[in-house]
Amino acid sequence: MKKIAAVLGIAALVTVLVPFAMAAGTSGGKTHDALVQVLSVDLEGGMMTFQSESGEKRTAAVLKEAQADLKKVKTGESVVITCLDNADGDHTGISAIKPADKKGA
């Protein structure tokens, strides 16, 4: 009987905690794309410095899912980055890097 109670208790705990864990992985979960010019790339540090269309220069962390794309980026190149924002709208990092459309760049 104690085993059944323990199993039910664990099942109830998992049922409650899993949705919170899933939400934490996508905290805020909002993204936006931006056309930028690459100013520098730090492969070891996983960082990229870029200039936005408005002229703002910024350095941002490149998240794990975009690390492979970071290796393909060249200084001076125009790319479209997808920025992941937290619930307050602050950038948490770059989640994707794609080549810019040649017509729009």
Backbone bond lengths (Angstrom), bond angles and torsions (degrees), N, CA, C in turn:
res aa  C-N    CA-C-N  psi(-1)  N-CA   C-N-CA  omega(-1)  CA-C   N-CA-C  phi
1 M - - - 1.443 - - 1.535 111.41 -
2 K 1.350 114.92 -38.39 1.465 118.99 179.35 1.526 110.74 -64.91
3 K 1.344 116.62 -35.45 1.463 120.10 179.52 1.523 111.08 -64.80
4 I 1.309 116.03 -41.78 1.468 120.41 179.25 1.528 109.83 -63.72
5 A 1.320 117.74 -43.02 1.460 121.63 178.77 1.525 110.74 -63.50
6 A 1.325 116.82 -39.64 1.461 120.77 179.22 1.527 110.89 -65.54
7 V 1.329 116.46 -44.32 1.464 120.95 179.56 1.528 110.19 -63.52
8 L 1.305 117.70 -43.65 1.469 120.96 178.72 1.526 111.00 -64.70
9 G 1.318 116.75 -38.12 1.462 120.79 177.97 1.521 111.69 -63.75
10 I 1.326 116.21 -43.07 1.464 120.58 178.44 1.526 110.22 -66.38
11 A 1.309 117.45 -41.87 1.463 121.25 178.77 1.526 110.99 -61.00
12 A 1.326 116.13 -41.97 1.466 120.22 178.52 1.525 110.65 -64.72
13 L 1.322 116.90 -40.76 1.459 121.28 179.59 1.526 111.08 -64.33
14 V 1.324 116.58 -43.67 1.461 120.69 178.65 1.529 110.48 -63.34
15 T 1.323 116.56 -41.52 1.467 121.27 179.49 1.525 111.19 -60.05
16 V 1.313 116.56 -35.30 1.467 120.63 -179.43 1.521 111.03 -79.88
17 L 1.319 118.85 -40.73 1.463 121.83 -172.66 1.522 115.27 -82.24
18 V 1.311 119.21 -30.96 1.464 121.23 -176.36 1.531 112.44 -58.68
19 P 1.327 120.61 -46.91 1.470 118.52 178.82 1.530 112.80 -60.47
20 F 1.331 117.85 -35.41 1.460 120.36 178.15 1.522 110.98 -67.98
21 A 1.307 117.38 -40.13 1.463 121.11 179.00 1.522 110.70 -65.44
22 M 1.320 117.09 -40.04 1.457 120.54 179.12 1.520 110.44 -66.40
23 A 1.313 118.01 -39.59 1.457 121.65 178.72 1.521 110.75 -67.07
24 A 1.311 117.87 -35.78 1.467 121.03 -179.44 1.521 110.80 -65.18
25 G 1.319 117.62 -32.85 1.455 121.17 179.56 1.516 112.52 -67.59
26 T 1.301 117.77 -25.94 1.458 122.13 179.52 1.514 109.87 -119.93
27 S 1.313 116.13 35.34 1.460 122.22 -177.12 1.517 110.90 -47.50
28 G 1.301 116.58 120.80 1.456 121.28 -175.99 1.506 108.93 82.83
29 G 1.329 115.90 -54.83 1.441 122.36 173.74 1.512 116.53 62.21
30 K 1.310 118.80 6.47 1.457 119.46 -179.37 1.515 109.48 -90.06
31 T 1.311 114.90 140.14 1.456 120.62 177.27 1.516 109.65 -129.79
32 H 1.306 114.98 159.50 1.459 120.56 171.66 1.516 108.66 -149.76
33 D 1.310 115.96 150.21 1.457 121.83 179.31 1.521 109.96 -97.56
34 A 1.332 115.47 149.36 1.461 120.87 177.86 1.523 108.99 -144.94
35 L 1.322 115.70 136.99 1.457 121.74 173.85 1.519 106.62 -85.71
36 V 1.333 117.19 123.10 1.463 121.29 -176.53 1.527 110.13 -136.14
37 Q 1.332 114.67 161.49 1.461 121.24 171.72 1.521 107.41 -106.14
38 V 1.318 116.31 129.44 1.460 121.71 -178.08 1.522 109.51 -75.72
39 L 1.343 116.01 125.17 1.457 121.16 177.95 1.525 111.58 -97.90
40 S 1.336 116.56 -38.43 1.468 120.41 175.89 1.519 109.84 -160.88
41 V 1.334 114.64 158.59 1.457 122.06 -179.22 1.526 107.96 -131.72
42 D 1.330 116.14 132.18 1.460 122.43 175.44 1.529 107.35 -115.94
43 L 1.336 116.01 95.55 1.465 119.86 -176.49 1.524 111.80 -66.62
44 E 1.331 117.61 -41.02 1.466 120.56 -179.68 1.521 112.00 -64.53
45 G 1.320 116.35 -42.65 1.461 120.95 -178.64 1.514 113.98 -85.73
46 G 1.349 116.68 -11.02 1.456 120.31 -179.60 1.521 112.51 66.59
47 M 1.344 116.02 40.74 1.469 121.23 -177.82 1.527 109.56 -124.92
48 M 1.328 114.49 154.52 1.456 120.37 175.66 1.521 108.75 -138.23
49 T 1.331 116.16 134.13 1.460 121.34 174.29 1.513 106.79 -105.50
50 F 1.332 115.56 134.60 1.458 120.38 -175.12 1.516 110.35 -145.72
51 Q 1.320 114.69 166.17 1.459 121.73 176.24 1.519 107.93 -120.63
52 S 1.337 115.17 128.58 1.462 120.23 -179.42 1.524 110.42 -78.05
53 E 1.312 115.88 172.50 1.464 120.87 178.56 1.524 111.74 -62.36
54 S 1.345 116.52 -27.28 1.464 120.48 179.26 1.526 112.38 -82.49
55 G 1.353 116.88 -4.53 1.459 120.77 178.12 1.519 114.42 98.33
56 E 1.334 117.08 -3.67 1.467 121.10 -179.86 1.528 109.73 -71.73
57 K 1.344 116.12 130.07 1.467 121.34 177.36 1.519 107.91 -99.03
58 R 1.340 114.93 137.52 1.454 120.06 -174.92 1.518 110.88 -149.56
59 T 1.314 116.15 149.13 1.462 121.69 172.75 1.518 106.99 -116.47
60 A 1.332 115.98 133.24 1.461 119.87 -177.65 1.525 110.19 -138.24
61 A 1.323 114.39 152.40 1.458 121.18 175.28 1.528 109.31 -73.55
62 V 1.314 115.51 141.48 1.462 121.05 175.56 1.525 106.85 -100.59
63 L 1.322 115.78 118.22 1.457 121.33 -176.33 1.525 111.33 -69.39
64 K 1.314 115.21 161.43 1.472 122.31 -175.07 1.524 112.52 -50.02
65 E 1.330 117.47 -42.19 1.458 120.63 -175.78 1.527 113.53 -67.82
66 A 1.339 118.15 -13.57 1.466 121.04 -179.74 1.525 112.49 -113.17
67 Q 1.332 118.45 5.22 1.462 121.42 -178.11 1.534 112.38 -61.10
68 A 1.328 117.81 -39.22 1.465 120.16 179.27 1.524 110.62 -64.06
69 D 1.332 117.10 -37.78 1.465 121.06 178.97 1.525 110.88 -68.53
70 L 1.326 117.16 -32.86 1.467 121.24 -179.37 1.527 110.58 -60.63
71 K 1.319 117.08 -34.90 1.468 121.54 -179.09 1.529 112.43 -65.78
72 K 1.336 117.39 -20.61 1.464 121.89 -177.65 1.533 112.59 -93.06
73 V 1.332 117.32 -10.09 1.464 121.84 -173.91 1.529 110.50 -81.25
74 K 1.341 115.65 140.62 1.461 121.26 178.27 1.528 109.89 -118.26
75 T 1.320 116.18 145.29 1.453 121.75 176.34 1.529 109.42 -57.44
76 G 1.323 116.76 136.34 1.459 122.34 179.99 1.521 113.75 90.85
77 E 1.310 116.80 -13.06 1.468 121.89 -178.61 1.533 110.60 -77.64
78 S 1.333 115.95 146.39 1.461 121.41 172.16 1.521 108.46 -93.43
79 V 1.331 116.01 130.78 1.464 121.73 179.88 1.521 109.30 -137.42
80 V 1.312 114.97 163.21 1.463 120.99 172.64 1.522 106.36 -105.20
81 I 1.330 115.98 121.72 1.460 120.34 177.75 1.522 109.21 -106.86
82 T 1.309 115.43 147.42 1.453 121.51 172.98 1.519 106.25 -106.88
83 C 1.335 115.59 118.84 1.460 121.13 -178.78 1.523 109.21 -99.27
84 L 1.319 115.55 134.45 1.458 121.65 175.33 1.522 107.31 -95.17
85 D 1.323 116.80 129.55 1.461 122.35 -179.04 1.519 110.37 -112.03
86 N 1.334 116.07 148.98 1.465 119.70 174.58 1.525 109.31 -82.13
87 A 1.321 117.08 -175.73 1.464 121.69 -176.50 1.526 112.49 -63.44
88 D 1.340 116.79 -24.57 1.470 120.66 179.48 1.524 112.50 -87.18
89 G 1.335 117.10 -2.15 1.456 120.76 -179.93 1.520 113.69 88.96
90 D 1.336 117.78 4.77 1.461 121.45 178.18 1.526 109.18 -82.27
91 H 1.327 115.97 144.56 1.465 120.57 178.57 1.526 109.81 -68.68
92 T 1.329 116.17 133.30 1.459 120.13 173.91 1.519 110.44 -105.89
93 G 1.318 117.44 -17.29 1.450 120.17 176.95 1.514 112.17 159.53
94 I 1.331 113.97 176.41 1.460 121.85 179.11 1.519 107.56 -95.99
95 S 1.331 116.41 120.78 1.467 120.45 -176.47 1.523 113.08 -99.44
96 A 1.340 118.22 -11.93 1.464 121.45 177.76 1.524 109.38 -158.38
97 I 1.325 115.33 147.57 1.469 122.45 176.04 1.527 106.76 -132.88
98 K 1.332 115.78 123.24 1.473 120.39 -179.61 1.519 108.96 -127.42
99 P 1.331 116.58 151.24 1.459 119.02 175.40 1.524 109.96 -61.49
100 A 1.319 116.30 144.29 1.463 120.19 177.46 1.513 108.91 -74.50
101 D 1.314 116.35 148.45 1.452 122.37 175.39 1.531 107.35 -62.61
102 K 1.305 117.25 124.68 1.471 121.43 -176.24 1.530 111.87 -58.39
103 K 1.332 117.78 -31.17 1.467 120.71 179.46 1.521 110.72 -71.50
104 G 1.375 116.83 -35.95 1.458 120.02 -176.23 1.515 112.86 -89.20
105 A 1.330 118.00 -13.06 1.470 120.23 -175.47 1.494 111.80 -90.79
